[in-house]
């Protein structure tokens, strides 16, 4: 069994015409290391994973948010340790986006 498993994931952000992730499938075994490489800011360039090459618009943060159960999806299987990230969320998994670093910078440098 894979530690992280995603099957047939397509995600279209609210109000968007194009999917941020289009038919993404990946399987990451326990102990593996994976790099998510793609353009910043939702630009339409390929997302590349070290396990598979996936041609879809860049969606690194979106994929990580989905894996952390922060964005609800339909019609795809997304599991960590065999648990559905939306119904049986596994312990020890969280998503820290760039918001935490921006908030920290504001606290240490008051205007």
Phi, psi and omega in degrees: 000141178279148174292313178238130181223129177230129181230121174056049181272118171236129181227122176247114179299150180303129179085356181266154177265329183254147177290143172283328175226131185234107176054050181276131173227135176205157180220117183247114180287156178303136178086355180281162175239136185227138174251133171258118185236129178181174181293154176271151172079025175072022177290153187273074176232160184297144170266132182237129177248149181290339179278317181219154170266125182238126178262106177203166176302150179305135182203041184300307181295322179299314179299315180295322177296320178294316179298330179271003179076018183271343177233125181280137180230165175231150170076016178222154175260122178229112183229151171231124183057032179080001181256135177294125186294347181259342185240329183226058190303128181288146178293151173084008180245129177212164177237121174249104177281190182288349181302322183295322181287325178293316179297319179296320179296321179292324180291322184275344179232072181296144182280000000 
